[in-house]
Amino acid sequence: MAFLAKFADHSLQDALEAYESALMSDDVATMSELFARDPDGVPVVRTDSSGMLAGHDAITAFRSKRGGAPSRTLTRRVSRMLGKDAAGVVSEFRKDAGGVVNQTQLWQRISGRWRIVDAHLTYPAPAIDARIWRVVGAPLVPPAVSKDDTTSSSVVASPLQGMRVAVKDLFAVRGFAIGAGNPDYLAEAPIESANAPALQRLLEAGAAVQGIAQSDEFAYSLAGANVHYGTPPNPRAQGRISGGSTSGPASAVACGQVEIGLGTDTAGSIRIPASYQGLWGIRTTHDRVTREGVYPLSESFDTVGVLTRDGQTLALAAHALMPDADTAALDGSLVVCPALDECVQPDVQSAFAAFRTAASEALPTSPIAFTPQLLDDWLDIFATVRGFEAWRIDGAWVSKHWDSLAPEVAARFEHDSHITAGQYDAACQRLQEARASIRAELGNRALLIPSSSSVAPLSNPGADGLAAIEQARAQTLRLTGIAGVGGLPAVSVPCETADGLPCGACVVGPAGTDHALIAFAAQLAEAR
C-alpha cells in the first residue's frame, strides 16, 4: 500500500485513517462529523451503484440504518492536492468477502479541519442482484421472431425487436415455476408448460425475456419490500423503497437493465412503483388483457400492466398486449378533483398541482365530485372483495405456511380469513353499483389525480417510519382504488418534487380507451 502525497502535518492522512476506523466500527457519529455539513449551502454527496444521496442529514440517516459496512483492507491509495484546502483521494480496498471496492473522495479543509464533501464508491458487480431478479438469462427466453429477419413485414410485425422484458414472478414462463415472491411456495410449485398469453404477445412482437423479476409476496403489498429476497433498489431515490408489488420489474426498468416491465395491478401495483421510480406505467382496462397463466390475487380487480422509461415504449408495449382497437373514445376533455389534495403529502401535492395547472390550461377542464368520504366507501368495498378472493385463492396454502410469510402479509391474510361469504356477496353487489356509478360520472372524459400520496418512503425507516409506510399505503389506496373499483385503465406519468424526488400524475380513462389514454397522457406530459 502506498500513500503518494506528502503533507507536512499529515492532517489529511489522519482524517482518512479516522474515517476508515469509524466506518469499520460503524461509528456513525464520527463518520457524520467527518462529512462536511453542506458548506456554502451546497449539499455534500455520496453516490454508488444504487444512486445519489445529497445532503449531510440524508447521508447520516442512511448510515444509521445500514448496520455497518463490509470489512475490507486498504491496498492502494493515491492523493492529489487540488489547492491549499482541497484534495482528491482515490482508495482501493480488498473486501474480506471477495472482490475490490474503489472509493473516490473529495476532501476540503474547513475551519482548519479536513472534511469530506463528495464520495463515490464502486462495488464488485453482483452476478445477479437477487433483490431484482429471481432468475435471469442472456436472454432467458428469446423472442418468438428471428432477430435476423429484417424483411419489411417482419419489422412491422416486430415493433419490440431488440427490447428486453422483466417478467413479474406471477406470470407463467415455460420451463419455470411461478414463485409468487415466496421461496417456500416456489419450492412446491409445478413447472409451467407454456408462457402466459400476455407474455407470449410480447415475445411475438419481438421482445426477449431478460429474466423473471421479484414480486412482493403473493402480490399482497404496495411497498416492494420482500423479507425473503430484499427490497429492490430505487435508482431515482436512493435509500427509498421501490414500490410494489411489481417491484422487481420496476427496478429493472429504472436501472436500465430492461426496456419493459411486465406486471399486474390490483390496487396500484403498476402505478405506485411507476410513481416512486419516475417511470411510465399503465394499468389496463379490467379483463381487456387475458390473465390466463397469471397467478391471481383478486379476480375482481387484477389487471395486466407494463412499465417503461418513456411514453413511446409504453405505447408500443401496450399495442403488443392489446392488438385490438379501443372499444371507446375519449372526448378530449379533463376532469379534476381538488378535494383529493387532502390525500396527498405537501411536496407531492405541489408537484401535482403544477402538472394539473398546465394540463388545465391546455385542455377543457371541469371538476368531478369524488370526495374523500366516497373514496373511503369504495375502499371498504375493495378491501372486502379483494380480501375474500385472496383467501379463497391462497388460504389453503397459507393456513399451512404461516411462518413462511412476512408479518404484515400474514396479518392481511389473517384478517381476510374472517370475511364471510355473506359479507363478500354484499360487497360484490356494492361493487357493481360503485363501478357503474364511477363509469357514468366519468363518461368519456379523463380524470387526472396523483398516482400516489407521497414520494417513496425510506427503505429502513425504523418503527416510526414503518407506521409512515402504512399511512402512505392507506392514503394511496384511496387514490388507486378509483381505477380499481371502476375497472378502468390508468396511466402514470412521471413528475418530480421540488427536492428532485420522483412522483406521478395518473390519468384514468373510460373502459376500453387504453391506447387513446396513453396518447392523451403523453399530450399532458408535453403540456407541462
C-alpha positions in Angstrom: 0.0 0.0 0.0 1.3 3.4 -0.9 0.3 6.9 0.2 1.8 9.0 -2.6 1.0 12.6 -1.5 3.2 14.4 1.1 1.7 16.5 3.8 3.8 18.3 6.3 1.3 17.9 9.2 -0.2 14.6 8.0 -3.6 16.1 8.9 -5.3 14.7 5.8 -3.8 11.2 6.3 -5.0 11.4 9.9 -8.5 12.3 8.8 -8.5 9.5 6.2 -7.5 6.9 8.9 -10.1 8.3 11.3 -12.8 7.9 8.7 -11.8 4.3 7.8 -11.7 3.3 11.5 -15.1 4.8 12.1 -16.5 3.1 9.0 -15.2 -0.4 10.1 -16.6 0.1 13.7 -19.9 1.6 12.4 -19.2 4.7 14.4 -22.0 6.8 12.8 -21.3 9.9 15.0 -17.6 10.1 13.9 -18.5 9.5 10.2 -21.1 12.2 10.4 -18.6 14.6 11.9 -16.1 13.8 9.1 -18.6 14.6 6.4 -19.0 18.4 5.9 -22.3 19.9 6.8 -23.2 21.2 3.4 -20.7 24.1 3.2 -21.9 27.3 1.4 -25.3 25.8 1.2 -24.1 23.2 -1.3 -25.1 19.6 -0.3 -22.4 17.0 0.2 -22.9 14.0 -1.9 -22.4 10.2 -1.6 -23.0 8.0 -4.7 -22.8 4.3 -5.5 -24.4 2.0 -8.0 -27.8 2.5 -6.2 -27.9 6.2 -6.9 -27.1 9.5 -5.2 -27.6 10.7 -1.6 -27.4 14.5 -1.4 -27.1 16.4 1.9 -25.3 15.7 5.2 -28.5 14.7 7.0 -29.6 12.2 4.3 -26.1 10.6 4.3 -26.1 10.3 8.1 -29.6 8.8 8.1 -28.5 6.2 5.5 -25.5 5.2 7.6 -27.6 5.0 10.9 -29.9 2.4 9.3 -27.4 0.4 7.2 -26.0 -1.7 10.0 -22.3 -1.3 9.2 -20.1 -1.7 6.1 -18.5 -5.0 5.0 -15.0 -5.5 6.3 -12.1 -4.6 4.0 -8.4 -4.0 3.7 -6.7 -0.9 2.1 -4.5 -2.0 -0.8 -3.7 1.2 -2.6 -4.3 4.9 -2.2 -3.4 7.9 -4.4 -4.0 11.5 -3.3 -3.7 14.8 -5.2 -3.8 18.3 -3.8 -6.4 20.4 -5.7 -5.5 23.6 -3.9 -4.3 24.7 -0.5 -7.5 23.4 1.1 -8.8 20.7 -1.2 -7.7 17.2 -2.1 -8.9 14.3 -4.2 -8.3 10.8 -2.8 -8.8 7.5 -4.6 -8.5 4.4 -2.5 -8.7 0.7 -3.4 -9.8 -1.9 -0.9 -9.9 -5.7 -0.9 -13.2 -6.9 0.6 -12.8 -9.8 3.0 -15.8 -11.5 1.3 -14.0 -11.2 -2.1 -13.8 -8.5 -4.7 -12.5 -5.0 -4.9 -14.0 -1.7 -3.8 -12.8 1.6 -5.3 -13.5 4.8 -3.3 -13.2 8.3 -4.6 -13.4 11.2 -2.1 -13.1 14.9 -2.4 -11.8 16.5 0.9 -12.0 20.1 1.8 -10.3 21.9 4.7 -12.9 23.8 6.6 -12.0 25.9 9.6 -8.7 24.1 9.8 -10.2 20.6 9.7 -10.4 18.2 6.7 -14.0 17.1 5.8 -15.5 15.0 3.0 -17.6 16.9 0.6 -18.1 14.3 -2.1 -17.7 10.5 -2.1 -18.3 7.8 -4.7 -18.0 4.0 -4.2 -17.7 1.3 -6.9 -18.5 -2.1 -5.6 -18.0 -5.5 -7.3 -20.8 -6.2 -9.7 -23.1 -9.0 -8.4 -23.6 -12.0 -10.6 -27.4 -11.4 -10.1 -29.0 -8.8 -7.9 -31.4 -11.1 -6.1 -33.4 -8.1 -4.9 -34.5 -7.5 -8.5 -34.2 -10.9 -10.2 -35.3 -14.4 -9.3 -33.6 -15.8 -12.4 -32.0 -14.1 -15.3 -30.5 -15.1 -18.7 -28.9 -13.6 -21.7 -31.8 -13.7 -22.6 -33.8 -16.2 -20.5 -36.4 -16.5 -23.3 -35.6 -15.4 -26.9 -38.2 -13.5 -29.0 -40.7 -15.6 -31.0 -39.4 -13.9 -34.2 -35.9 -14.2 -35.5 -33.7 -11.1 -35.0 -32.1 -11.8 -38.4 -35.4 -11.5 -40.2 -35.2 -7.9 -41.5 -37.9 -8.1 -44.1 -40.4 -5.2 -44.1 -43.2 -7.5 -43.0 -41.2 -8.8 -40.1 -40.1 -5.3 -38.9 -43.8 -4.2 -39.0 -44.8 -7.3 -37.0 -41.9 -6.9 -34.5 -42.2 -3.5 -33.0 -40.5 -4.6 -29.8 -37.4 -6.1 -31.6 -34.3 -5.5 -29.5 -36.2 -4.8 -26.3 -35.8 -6.8 -23.1 -38.6 -7.6 -20.7 -38.5 -8.2 -16.9 -41.4 -10.5 -16.1 -43.1 -10.3 -12.7 -42.9 -13.6 -10.8 -46.6 -14.2 -11.2 -46.6 -15.0 -14.9 -46.1 -18.4 -16.4 -42.8 -18.7 -18.2 -42.4 -22.0 -20.0 -39.9 -24.3 -18.2 -40.0 -22.4 -14.9 -42.3 -22.4 -11.8 -44.2 -19.4 -10.6 -42.8 -18.3 -7.2 -45.2 -15.5 -6.3 -42.5 -13.8 -4.2 -42.2 -16.7 -1.7 -39.4 -19.3 -1.7 -41.4 -21.9 0.1 -44.3 -21.6 -2.4 -41.7 -21.7 -5.3 -40.3 -25.0 -3.9 -43.7 -26.6 -4.2 -44.9 -25.0 -7.4 -45.1 -27.0 -10.7 -43.1 -26.2 -13.8 -45.1 -24.3 -16.3 -45.6 -25.9 -19.7 -46.5 -22.7 -21.6 -46.0 -19.0 -21.5 -48.8 -16.8 -20.2 -50.6 -15.4 -23.3 -49.8 -11.8 -22.3 -46.1 -12.7 -22.2 -46.4 -14.6 -25.4 -47.7 -11.5 -27.2 -44.6 -9.5 -26.2 -42.4 -12.3 -27.5 -44.3 -12.4 -30.7 -43.8 -8.7 -31.1 -40.0 -9.2 -31.0 -39.2 -8.7 -27.3 -36.9 -11.1 -25.3 -37.3 -12.1 -21.7 -34.3 -11.0 -19.7 -35.5 -12.7 -16.6 -38.2 -13.4 -14.0 -38.2 -10.5 -11.6 -39.2 -10.3 -7.9 -42.7 -9.6 -6.6 -44.0 -8.7 -3.2 -45.3 -11.9 -1.5 -48.4 -13.1 -3.3 -48.6 -9.5 -4.7 -50.1 -8.5 -1.4 -48.2 -5.3 -0.7 -47.5 -1.9 -2.3 -44.1 -1.3 -0.7 -41.8 -3.5 -2.8 -40.1 -4.9 0.4 -39.7 -8.7 0.5 -38.4 -10.3 3.6 -37.0 -13.3 1.7 -35.2 -11.5 -1.2 -34.8 -7.9 0.0 -36.1 -4.6 -1.3 -35.2 -3.9 -4.9 -33.2 -0.7 -5.3 -34.8 2.6 -6.4 -32.1 4.3 -8.5 -34.1 7.5 -8.7 -34.4 7.8 -4.9 -31.5 6.0 -3.2 -32.4 4.7 0.3 -36.1 4.7 -0.5 -38.4 1.7 -1.3 -39.1 0.6 -4.9 -42.9 0.4 -4.6 -44.8 -2.8 -5.4 -46.0 -5.3 -5.9 -44.4 -5.1 -9.4 -41.2 -4.2 -7.6 -38.5 -6.2 -9.4 -39.7 -5.3 -13.0 -39.9 -1.6 -12.0 -36.4 -1.6 -10.6 -35.1 -3.5 -13.6 -36.6 -0.8 -15.9 -35.4 2.1 -13.8 -31.9 0.6 -13.6 -31.7 0.3 -17.4 -31.5 -3.5 -17.3 -34.6 -3.9 -19.5 -36.9 -1.7 -21.5 -40.2 -3.2 -20.4 -41.5 -4.5 -17.1 -44.5 -6.8 -17.4 -46.6 -6.9 -14.2 -50.0 -6.8 -12.6 -52.0 -4.1 -11.0 -54.7 -4.9 -8.4 -54.6 -1.9 -6.1 -51.8 0.1 -7.7 -49.0 -2.4 -8.2 -48.0 -0.8 -11.6 -48.9 2.8 -10.8 -47.1 3.1 -7.4 -43.7 1.8 -8.5 -44.0 4.0 -11.6 -44.6 7.0 -9.3 -41.8 6.1 -6.9 -39.2 5.5 -9.6 -40.1 8.0 -12.2 -41.5 5.6 -14.8 -44.4 5.4 -17.2 -46.9 2.7 -16.4 -50.3 1.5 -17.5 -52.9 -0.5 -15.6 -55.1 -1.8 -18.5 -58.9 -2.0 -18.5 -60.0 -4.9 -16.3 -60.4 -8.1 -18.4 -59.1 -6.5 -21.6 -55.8 -8.4 -21.4 -56.2 -12.1 -20.6 -54.9 -13.1 -17.2 -54.6 -16.8 -18.2 -51.3 -18.1 -16.8 -51.1 -15.2 -14.3 -51.1 -16.0 -10.5 -54.1 -14.1 -9.1 -54.6 -12.0 -6.0 -58.2 -10.9 -6.6 -60.0 -11.7 -9.9 -62.4 -8.8 -9.5 -59.6 -6.3 -9.7 -56.4 -7.9 -11.1 -55.2 -6.5 -14.4 -52.1 -6.9 -16.6 -49.9 -3.8 -17.0 -46.5 -2.6 -18.2 -43.8 -0.2 -17.0 -41.3 1.7 -19.3 -39.0 4.7 -19.1 -40.8 6.7 -21.8 -44.3 7.1 -23.2 -43.4 5.8 -26.7 -42.2 2.5 -25.5 -45.3 2.2 -23.3 -47.5 2.7 -26.4 -45.6 0.0 -28.3 -45.8 -2.5 -25.5 -49.5 -1.7 -25.0 -50.2 -2.3 -28.6 -48.4 -5.7 -28.4 -50.5 -6.7 -25.4 -53.7 -5.3 -26.9 -53.6 -5.6 -30.7 -57.3 -4.9 -30.9 -58.6 -1.3 -31.3 -60.1 0.6 -28.4 -63.8 0.0 -27.8 -64.5 3.5 -26.6 -63.2 7.0 -27.3 -62.1 10.0 -25.2 -63.8 13.3 -25.9 -60.5 15.2 -25.2 -61.6 16.9 -22.0 -60.2 16.5 -18.5 -61.8 16.3 -15.1 -60.0 17.1 -11.8 -60.8 16.7 -8.2 -59.1 19.3 -5.9 -60.9 17.8 -2.9 -58.5 14.9 -3.1 -55.5 17.1 -2.4 -56.0 16.2 1.3 -55.0 12.6 0.5 -51.5 13.8 -0.6 -48.4 14.9 1.1 -47.5 18.6 0.5 -44.4 18.0 -1.6 -46.3 15.7 -4.0 -49.3 17.9 -3.9 -47.2 20.9 -5.1 -45.7 18.9 -7.9 -49.0 17.5 -9.0 -50.7 20.9 -8.8 -48.2 22.3 -11.3 -48.9 19.4 -13.6 -52.6 19.9 -13.2 -52.4 23.6 -13.8 -50.5 23.1 -17.1 -53.0 20.4 -18.2 -56.0 22.6 -17.3 -54.6 25.5 -19.4 -54.1 23.2 -22.4 -57.5 21.3 -22.3 -61.1 21.9 -21.4 -61.3 21.0 -17.7 -64.2 20.6 -15.3 -64.4 19.4 -11.6 -65.7 16.0 -10.6 -67.4 15.2 -7.2 -65.2 12.4 -5.9 -65.0 13.3 -2.2 -62.6 11.6 0.3 -65.6 10.1 2.0 -66.7 8.5 -1.3 -63.2 7.1 -1.8 -63.3 5.6 1.7 -66.6 3.9 0.8 -65.1 2.4 -2.3 -62.0 1.4 -0.5 -64.2 -0.5 2.0 -65.8 -2.4 -0.9 -62.5 -3.1 -2.4 -60.9 -4.4 0.8 -63.8 -6.8 1.4 -63.9 -8.2 -2.1 -60.2 -8.4 -2.5 -59.7 -10.0 0.9 -62.3 -12.7 0.4 -60.9 -13.6 -3.0 -57.3 -13.5 -1.8 -58.1 -16.0 1.0 -60.2 -18.2 -1.4 -57.1 -18.4 -3.7 -54.3 -18.7 -1.1 -56.0 -19.7 2.1 -55.3 -23.4 1.8 -51.6 -22.9 1.3 -51.2 -20.0 3.8 -53.0 -21.9 6.6 -50.2 -24.5 6.4 -47.3 -22.0 6.0 -48.0 -19.0 8.3 -44.3 -19.0 9.3 -43.3 -18.6 5.7 -44.9 -15.2 5.4 -43.7 -11.7 6.3 -45.6 -10.5 9.4 -47.5 -7.7 7.5 -48.6 -10.1 4.8 -49.6 -12.8 7.3 -51.7 -10.1 9.1 -53.6 -9.3 5.9 -54.3 -13.0 5.2 -55.4 -13.5 8.9 -57.8 -10.6 8.5 -59.1 -12.0 5.2 -59.8 -15.4 6.7 -62.6 -13.9 8.8 -64.5 -12.4 5.9 -67.8 -14.3 5.4 -69.5 -15.3 2.2 -72.4 -13.1 3.1 -70.1 -10.1 3.5 -68.5 -10.9 0.2 -71.8 -11.2 -1.6 -73.0 -7.9 -0.2 -69.7 -6.2 -1.2 -69.9 -7.6 -4.7 -73.4 -6.0 -5.1 -72.0 -2.7 -3.9 -69.0 -3.1 -6.2 -71.3 -3.4 -9.3 -73.2 -0.3 -8.2 -70.0 1.7 -7.5 -68.4 0.6 -10.8 -71.5 1.7 -12.7 -71.5 5.0 -10.8 -67.8 5.7 -11.5 -68.1 5.0 -15.1 -71.3 7.1 -15.5 -69.7 10.0 -13.7 -66.6 9.9 -15.8 -68.3 9.4 -19.1 -65.9 9.9 -22.0 -63.6 12.2 -20.1 -60.2 11.6 -18.5 -59.7 12.0 -14.7 -56.4 13.5 -13.5 -55.3 12.5 -10.0 -51.9 11.9 -8.2 -50.5 8.4 -8.7 -49.6 8.1 -5.0 -50.0 10.0 -1.8 -46.3 10.5 -1.2 -42.8 10.1 -2.6 -41.2 6.7 -1.9 -40.8 6.2 1.9 -37.4 5.3 3.3 -36.3 1.7 3.0 -35.0 1.3 6.6 -37.3 3.7 8.5 -37.4 2.3 12.0 -40.6 1.9 13.9 -41.9 5.4 13.2 -41.1 5.0 9.6 -43.0 1.7 9.3 -46.1 3.5 10.6 -45.4 6.1 7.9 -45.3 3.5 5.2 -48.6 2.0 6.3 -50.1 5.5 6.4 -48.8 6.2 2.9 -50.3 2.9 1.8 -53.7 3.7 3.2 -53.8 7.2 1.7 -52.5 5.9 -1.7 -55.2 3.2 -1.8 -57.9 5.9 -1.7 -56.4 7.2 -4.9 -55.6 4.0 -6.7 -59.0 2.5 -5.7 -60.8 4.7 -8.2 -59.5 2.8 -11.2 -59.6 -0.5 -9.3 -63.2 -0.3 -8.3 -64.1 1.3 -11.6 -62.3 -1.4 -13.6 -60.7 1.4 -15.6 -57.4 1.9 -17.4 -54.9 4.3 -15.7 -51.6 5.7 -16.9 -49.0 7.1 -14.5 -46.8 9.9 -15.9 -43.5 10.8 -14.2 -43.4 14.0 -12.1 -40.8 15.4 -9.7 -41.0 17.3 -6.4 -39.1 20.4 -5.7 -36.4 18.3 -4.0 -36.0 16.2 -7.1 -37.8 13.1 -5.9 -40.0 11.2 -8.3 -43.8 11.1 -8.0 -46.5 10.7 -10.5 -49.6 12.1 -12.2 -52.3 9.5 -13.0 -54.7 9.8 -15.9 -57.8 7.5 -15.5 -59.9 6.9 -18.6 -63.1 5.2 -19.6 -63.1 1.4 -20.0 -61.6 0.3 -23.3 -59.7 3.6 -24.1 -56.3 2.2 -23.2 -54.4 3.2 -26.4 -56.1 6.6 -26.6 -55.3 7.1 -22.9 -51.6 6.6 -23.4 -51.6 9.2 -26.2 -53.7 11.6 -24.1 -51.2 11.2 -21.1 -48.3 11.9 -23.5 -50.2 15.1 -24.6 -50.5 16.2 -21.0 -46.8 15.5 -20.3 -45.9 17.7 -23.3 -48.1 20.5 -22.0 -46.3 20.9 -18.6 
